[in-house]
């Protein structure tokens, strides 16, 4: 039963953080960011927010720095929007699964073109 609640809270945090990043944060360093997943501890004290950022490495680092600067604002807004006894501490982390998937897709495409060129 508790796992269902943790999952619901994680999904709500994901939705709210996505809206905050798109609509509320005005930091010019923050580029195109997608919130891919949120993991919340069982006691709801910490939330790890996984993000995917479009751009090169320096743009990704600038966006992450902007998010870390806005971390207090995001946590405060989460506390206002989601009714919990304690607002979880938030930590941002890169989600490299999309890049990894693109890399695998590229490799498979290269293999396919190599096979077709041999025929």
N, C-alpha and C positions, 0 to 999 in steps of 0.2 A: 504494500500500500504506500509506503514511504517513497519507493522508487517512482511511482506514478506522479506523486507530487513534485519530486525533484525534476522529473522530465517536463512537467507542465511549467514549472518555474523557469527552467532553462529555455524553453520555447518562447515564453513571454519576454524574457530578457533579450533573446535574439531579436525578436520583433521590435522591441522598444529601442534597443541600441541601433538597429538599422535605421529606424526613423530619426533618431537623434543625429546620427552621422550625416544623413542625407539632408535634413531640414534645419537643424539647430546649430550645428557647429560651423562657424564661419572662418576657421583657420585656413589660410591659403595654401599651407603645406599639405593639407589633407587632400589627396587625389581621389581617384575612383576606388572606393573600398567596398567590398562585399563581406558581410558577416556570414561565414559558412557554417559555424557550429558554436554552441556554448556548452561547456561542461561545468556542472555545479556539484560541489561536494555534498555528501549526504546530510550534513548539518546546515547546509545553505549559508555557510560563512564565506565561501570563496567561489567566484565564477571565473573560469578561463574562457575568454572570448577569442575564437579563432577567426582570423580575417585573411582575406585574399586581396592583394593590392595589384592593380594593373600599372605597369611601368617598369623602368629599369631599377637597378639596385639603389641608386641614390634617391630616386623618387619614393621607393618603398620605405627607405630609412627615414626620409623627411615625413612621410605620412605617419609612420609609427611614432616618431617624435611628437608630432602634432596630437596624436591620440593620447600619448602619455601625458602631455600637457593638459589635455581636456579631461583626464581621467576623473578628477574630482567633480567636475561639472556633470559628467555622464553618470557617476554614482549618485549624486544628489538628485538628478532628474529621475533615475530609476527608483529611488526611494519615494519620490512623489507619485510616480505612475503605478508602481506595483506595491501593493499593501503587504509588507512583510514586517515582522517584529524587528529584524535586523537586516539592513541592506548589505548584500554580500560585497566583499572586497573584489574588485575586478582587476584582471590581468589580461593584457592583450598578447596574443601569440600568432605568429605567421602560420597559415595553413598552406602547406606546399603540395597538397594532394592534387589540386587543379593543374599546377605546373607539371607534376609528375605524370598525370594522366595525359597531358599534351605531349610530353616527351615520349611516352609509350606509343601514342597515336602516330607521332612522326616516325618512330622506328618501324612500326608495322607498315606504314605507308611506303617507307623506303624499301622494305623487304618485298612488298607487293610489286613495286615498280621494277625491282631487280629481277624478280621471277618472270614478270611479263616481258622484260627486255631479253631474257635468255631464250624465250620461245621463238 
